[in-house]
Amino acid sequence: MLGLKPFQTKFIQLALESKALEFGNFTLKSGRSSPYFFNAANMLNGCNLHELSLCYEEAIKQSGVRYDCIFGPAYKGIFLGSMVATLQSQRGRNYPLSFNRKEAKDHGEGGNIIGASPHGDVMIIDDVLSAGTAAKESIELIQALGAMPKLLIVGLNRQEKGSNKLGAKEELERDFGITVQSIIDLDTLIQFLKTDDHFNKHVNEFEVYQKRWGA
C-alpha cells in the first residue's frame, strides 16, 4: 500500500487534536461495537478549520469530478459545506450552496431546503460514510428536486459492509452512479496506526474489527 498523502496525515492529526477521532470501545448506531469513533462536530472546538477545508479541497481534486453546486446534509454537512464553499470563493469559484432541514418548515420561506435549490451536477459534502443510509437519503432528496448527485465527499469512509457484502461506497456508486471520495478510510487509518509509535497499540483491535465488518 502506498504511503499516506500529506493531506491525509493532516486530516488525521486534526481529528486527533480535536478529539473528533477517539479510540476505545464504542457502540455505533448500527449496534456494532467499534474500537474507534469519529465525530466531526468536535472539530468545531478550536480545530484549524482552514486546514480542514484544505483537506476536503484536496479530496475533491483527487476525485476529478466537476460539479455545479454544493449540498451539505444536516447537520455536519452544513459547516463542512460552508467551509469548502468559502474556500472555493476565495479561489474565485463561487458555487451555490444549500443544505436541508431535518424537518420541513411550514412558515416563512417554507420547505426543507435552505439556500439555492440543488441543480445540475451536485457535490454532497459530509463527515463520515458508514452503512450509507444517510447518504442515500441525501441522494434521493436531490434527485427528487430534479438535480443529479454527482460526487459525495466524506472525511472518513469506514469501509464497512452496506446492506450486503458490498461496501457502502460500492453500493452507492453501483445504485446511483455517484462518485464517492473520502479523505481517509479504514485502510488509511490502520496504515497510520502502524507507523505511529503512540497509537500502534491499537492496530490489532482495528484489524479484528476490519476482518469482521469490513467490506
N, C-alpha and C positions, 0 to 999 in steps of 0.2 A: 504494500500500500504506500502511496506517495505521502510525503510529509505534509503536515498542516500548512495551509497558506497563512500569511501574516494576519489577514482579516479574520480568519477562523480562530487563531490563537487570541487575538484581541477580544473577540466576542466572548470566549470562554473566560478570559480574565475579568472582563466587565461583569459577567454573570456571577462569578465567584465573589468579586469585591462587593457587589451589591446584595449578595445573598439571594439572587434570583435563582441560582443553581445551588442546591444543597444535597448533601449525601446523608443517608440514614435508612430508615425503614418507613416508607410512605404507602398509604392505601390510595390508589387512584380512583377517579370517578368510575372507571370500568370494573373496579373491585380487585384489580391486580395489585399485588404487593411489589413495590418498586424500590430499588436501592438509591434512587435519586428523584428529585422533584425540581421542576422548573416553573417559576412564577415571574413572568416578565414585569409584573406590576412593581416588584421590588426595585426595578431599575429606575423608578421614579424617586427613589430615596437618596438622591445625590450622585447617581451614576453620570458619567460624562456622556450626555445624550448626543452630542455632536459626533463623538467617536462611534457610538452605537448606530447612528444613522449612516455613517460611512460604511459600516459592516453590511448593512442592508443594501446600500447602493452597490457595493461590490458584488453581492449575490445577484442583484438584478442584472448587472453587466454580464456575469457568468452565464445567465440564462440565455442571453442573446435574443430575447423576445421583445418585440415592440408593443406598445400599448397606448391607449388614448386617454385613459383616466385611471384614478386610484380609488380603491374601495377598502375601507378599514372596518372590519366587523366589530361590533360592540363586544367586549369593552377594550381589550388590549389593542386591537387593531386601530382604535381611534387615535391613541397617542403615537403609535408606530407609523401609521399612515400620514399623520400630520407632520411628523419629523421628516419623513422622506420627501413629502411634497414641498416642505420648506427648503430642504437641501437642493431639490431639483430647481426650485425657483431661483435660488442663489446661482445656479448654473445657467440661468436664462431659459429654463424649460418650465413653463407654467402648465401644470396638469390639473384639471378639475378633480376635486376631492369630495368624497361622500362617505357617510357611514350610516349604520342603521340603529334604530331604537330597538330595545328588547320588546317594547310594547308600542303599538301604533298610537299616535296622538290624535285625538278627535276634535281638537280646537286649534286656533292659530293657523299655522301652515298645514297642519294635519299630516297624516301618513306616518310611515316608519323610516323614511329616508331623510337625512339631514345633508344639505349641500346639493350639488348638481346631481340629477338623476344619472346613474351609470349609463354610458352609451359607448357604442363601438366596441373596441377590444379593451377589456378591463383587467387591471392588475389588482389582485387581492393581497393585502399585507396583514399577517397575523403573527402570533408569538410561537405557537407550537402546533405540530401535527401529531396526533396520537392515533385514534381509530378512524379519524376522518369525518366524524359525524357533523361537527361544526362547520367544516369546510364545505360539505355537501349542502348544508343549509344556505350558506352564502352564495354558492354557485347557482342553486335553484332560484334564489331570490333575484339574482342578477339576470338570469335567463328570463324570468317572469316579467322583467322590465324591458325586455327586448334587446338586451346587450349580450356580449359574448365574453364569458370569463376565459381569459387567455393565459394568465400567469398567476400562480399562487406562490408567494414568497413567505417563508416562515423562518424564525430564528433557529428552531430546533425541530428536526424530524426524528421522532423516537424510533422509527423503523420497526414498528410493531404490526402484527397481523391486523388486517381490517376485518371484514365480515367473513372472510375465508382465509386461505393460506397466503394469498397475496398481501403485500404491504399496503397500507392506506395510500401511499404515494402512487403505487402502481394501479390501484383500483380507481383512483380519481383520474389518472391520465387515460386509462382504458375507457372508463364510463363517460367522461365528459370532454375528452380531447384537450385537456388543460395541461400546461407545463407546470410541474411542481419543483421548486428550487428552495433549498434550505442553506442557511449559513453553515450550520453544523448538523450532524446526525449522530446516531448512537455509535457507529463505527469511528467517527472522528473523535468523539468523546473518549472512547476506550483507548484510542491511539494517544490522546493527550495524557490520560492517566498513566499509561505505560512509560511515558518519558518524563514524568514529573515525580521527583523524589518524595514530595509531601503527600501526594494523592495516590501513588501507585498501590497502596494497600487496599484500594477499592476495586482493583482490576478483576479479581476472581468473582466477586459478587455480581459485577456488571456482566461478565461473560456467562455466568449461570443464568442471569435474567435474560440475556440475549438468546441463549440456546432455547429457553422455554417459550418466550414470547416474540422473538424476532422473526421478521418475515424473510 
